Amino acid sequence: MGHPKFSRRVWQGPKHPWQSERIDEERTLIFNYGLRNHREIWKARSKLRRWRSNAMKLIATTDSGEDHVSREKADLITSLHRRGMLPEGATLDDILRLNVEHVLARRLQSQVYYKGFASSMKQARQLLIHGHISVGNQVMTVPGYTITREEEDTLQYGIQSSLHDSAKRTGESKKSGIATGENHPIRLGITEIRSQATYENEDEESSLELVDGVPTAEEVQQIAEAAEAAPSADDANGGES
């Protein structure tokens, strides 16, 4: 059971620590999604493993017409749809088609990048840790938080952040000479990178939305490589962490 004051670990690492193919795959994911270490991938895979296990149990359960069986199936699908993992009208079979990239793409850090609040995954992580991003009025500082569909609409720069549209120049920002709001160097850098981006066709820019907010691995890697020279979030604090 464990000590009641200390929560048990809910994720599971790899059974074999030294598998070159797995390590190379995880390094690619770390680069594409701006992760801190391999543990963040293991946590995402553990979540996915639990969801798929529940789906397989419910699929194997004979539908005897009992209300609780149908309710459990609907609750699981609704929960994953609310998290943005599944599209409208999905079934239990769709849960088995999910992979770890679907989970990583729904992280708050990834959505900050996809929504255009940062010019790279690494910068999105910096902005979160430094308290520049909020969901509604709540400042968010956890990059691995799984954002819901409802919360996506309220994702914004924090009101207290110098990146917010209504930010005013304080004594510190006046002293450093750094502009605020839309004229902040980070905001200008993001706008410049987005304006220089090229797409093969007109629908490619909105392709992330067409697949329900989950980009393909190729799209993530191409965007990540193109945004490596992004401004640092430390500039938003006048050079201070």
NORZI-V775724 format. One record per residue. N is the residue number from 0. RES is the residue in one letter. SS is DSSP state (helix for helix, strand for strand, loop for the rest). OMEGA is omega in degrees with one decimal (* if undefined). D_LAST is the distance of its C-alpha to the last C-alpha in whole Angstrom. Layout:
n,res,ss,omega,d_last
N,RES,SS,OMEGA,D_LAST
N,RES,SS,OMEGA,D_LAST
This chain:
n,res,ss,omega,d_last
0,M,loop,-179.2,40
1,G,loop,-179.2,38
2,H,loop,-177.1,36
3,P,loop,-179.2,36
4,K,loop,-176.5,32
5,F,loop,-179.4,31
6,S,loop,179.8,31
7,R,loop,178.7,32
8,R,loop,-176.0,30
9,V,loop,178.5,31
10,W,loop,-177.3,31
11,Q,loop,179.0,33
12,G,loop,-180.0,32
13,P,loop,179.7,34
14,K,loop,178.3,38
15,H,loop,-174.1,38
16,P,loop,-173.4,35
17,W,loop,174.2,36
18,Q,loop,-171.1,37
19,S,helix,-178.8,36
20,E,helix,179.6,37
21,R,helix,-179.4,34
22,I,helix,178.2,32
23,D,helix,178.7,32
24,E,helix,-179.5,32
25,E,helix,176.9,29
26,R,helix,176.4,27
27,T,helix,178.8,28
28,L,helix,178.9,27
29,I,helix,179.0,23
30,F,helix,-175.5,23
31,N,helix,-174.4,25
32,Y,helix,175.5,22
33,G,loop,-177.3,19
34,L,loop,-178.0,20
35,R,loop,-178.1,18
36,N,loop,-178.3,21
37,H,helix,-176.8,25
38,R,helix,179.6,25
39,E,helix,175.5,23
40,I,helix,-179.7,27
41,W,helix,177.6,29
42,K,helix,179.2,28
43,A,helix,179.0,28
44,R,helix,177.8,32
45,S,helix,175.4,33
46,K,helix,-179.1,32
47,L,helix,-179.8,34
48,R,helix,179.2,37
49,R,helix,-179.9,37
50,W,helix,-179.3,38
51,R,helix,177.8,40
52,S,helix,177.7,42
53,N,helix,-179.7,43
54,A,helix,-179.9,44
55,M,helix,177.6,46
56,K,helix,-179.4,48
57,L,helix,177.0,48
58,I,helix,-179.5,50
59,A,helix,-179.7,52
60,T,loop,178.9,53
61,T,loop,179.9,56
62,D,loop,-176.6,56
63,S,loop,-179.8,59
64,G,loop,179.3,58
65,E,loop,-175.1,56
66,D,helix,-173.3,54
67,H,helix,178.9,51
68,V,helix,178.7,51
69,S,helix,-179.4,51
70,R,helix,179.0,48
71,E,helix,178.3,46
72,K,helix,-179.4,46
73,A,helix,-179.4,45
74,D,helix,-179.5,42
75,L,helix,179.9,41
76,I,helix,-179.5,41
77,T,helix,-179.7,40
78,S,helix,-179.1,37
79,L,helix,175.3,36
80,H,helix,179.0,37
81,R,helix,177.7,34
82,R,loop,179.3,32
83,G,loop,-179.7,32
84,M,loop,-175.0,34
85,L,loop,176.0,37
86,P,loop,178.1,39
87,E,loop,178.4,42
88,G,loop,-179.2,45
89,A,loop,178.7,44
90,T,loop,178.6,46
91,L,helix,178.8,45
92,D,helix,179.0,46
93,D,helix,178.4,43
94,I,helix,179.9,41
95,L,helix,179.8,42
96,R,loop,179.4,41
97,L,loop,174.1,37
98,N,loop,-173.2,35
99,V,helix,-179.9,32
100,E,helix,174.6,30
101,H,helix,-179.9,32
102,V,helix,-179.0,29
103,L,helix,-179.2,26
104,A,helix,179.5,27
105,R,loop,174.4,27
106,R,strand,179.9,23
107,L,helix,178.8,21
108,Q,helix,-179.6,19
109,S,helix,-177.9,22
110,Q,helix,174.9,23
111,V,helix,178.6,20
112,Y,helix,-177.8,21
113,Y,helix,-179.1,24
114,K,loop,175.6,24
115,G,loop,178.3,22
116,F,loop,178.2,19
117,A,loop,-177.4,17
118,S,loop,176.3,19
119,S,loop,178.2,19
120,M,helix,-179.7,18
121,K,helix,178.5,15
122,Q,helix,177.1,14
123,A,helix,178.1,15
124,R,helix,178.6,13
125,Q,helix,-179.1,10
126,L,helix,179.1,11
127,L,helix,-176.9,12
128,I,helix,-179.9,10
129,H,loop,173.3,7
130,G,loop,-179.3,11
131,H,loop,-176.3,12
132,I,strand,177.3,15
133,S,strand,171.9,18
134,V,strand,-170.2,22
135,G,loop,177.2,24
136,N,loop,-177.5,22
137,Q,strand,176.4,20
138,V,strand,-177.6,17
139,M,loop,-179.9,16
140,T,loop,-178.6,14
141,V,loop,-177.6,16
142,P,loop,-175.3,17
143,G,loop,180.0,20
144,Y,loop,178.3,22
145,T,strand,-175.0,25
146,I,loop,179.9,25
147,T,loop,179.8,29
148,R,helix,-179.6,31
149,E,helix,-178.1,31
150,E,helix,179.0,27
151,E,helix,-176.9,27
152,D,loop,-177.6,28
153,T,loop,179.3,26
154,L,strand,-175.6,23
155,Q,strand,169.1,21
156,Y,strand,179.8,17
157,G,loop,-179.1,17
158,I,loop,-178.6,18
159,Q,loop,-176.6,15
160,S,loop,176.3,13
161,S,loop,177.7,14
162,L,loop,-178.7,15
163,H,loop,-176.9,18
164,D,loop,-177.1,21
165,S,loop,-177.9,22
166,A,loop,178.4,19
167,K,loop,-178.9,20
168,R,loop,177.6,18
169,T,loop,179.2,17
170,G,helix,-179.9,17
171,E,helix,-179.2,14
172,S,helix,177.0,14
173,K,helix,-178.9,18
174,K,helix,-179.0,17
175,S,helix,179.1,15
176,G,loop,-179.1,17
177,I,loop,178.2,15
178,A,loop,-179.5,18
179,T,loop,177.5,17
180,G,helix,-177.3,19
181,E,helix,-179.8,21
182,N,helix,178.1,21
183,H,loop,-178.5,17
184,P,helix,180.0,17
185,I,helix,179.0,15
186,R,helix,179.4,18
187,L,helix,178.4,21
188,G,helix,178.4,20
189,I,helix,179.8,20
190,T,helix,-179.4,24
191,E,helix,179.8,25
192,I,helix,179.8,24
193,R,helix,-179.9,26
194,S,helix,-179.1,29
195,Q,helix,-179.0,29
196,A,loop,178.6,30
197,T,loop,-178.5,34
198,Y,loop,-178.6,36
199,E,loop,177.1,39
200,N,loop,-174.2,40
201,E,loop,-176.4,39
202,D,loop,-174.8,39
203,E,loop,-178.4,36
204,E,loop,-180.0,33
205,S,loop,-176.5,34
206,S,helix,178.6,35
207,L,helix,179.5,32
208,E,helix,-177.5,34
209,L,helix,177.2,37
210,V,loop,172.0,37
211,D,loop,173.2,35
212,G,loop,-177.7,31
213,V,loop,-179.4,32
214,P,loop,174.9,31
215,T,loop,-178.6,33
216,A,helix,-179.7,32
217,E,helix,179.7,33
218,E,helix,-178.9,31
219,V,helix,-177.5,28
220,Q,helix,179.7,28
221,Q,helix,-179.4,29
222,I,helix,-178.6,26
223,A,helix,-179.6,24
224,E,helix,-177.8,25
225,A,helix,-174.2,26
226,A,loop,-176.7,22
227,E,loop,-176.2,20
228,A,loop,-177.0,20
229,A,loop,176.4,17
230,P,loop,-179.4,14
231,S,loop,178.8,11
232,A,helix,177.4,9
233,D,helix,178.9,6
234,D,helix,-179.4,9
235,A,helix,179.6,9
236,N,helix,-179.5,7
237,G,loop,178.6,9
238,G,loop,-179.6,7
239,E,loop,179.2,4
240,S,loop,*,0
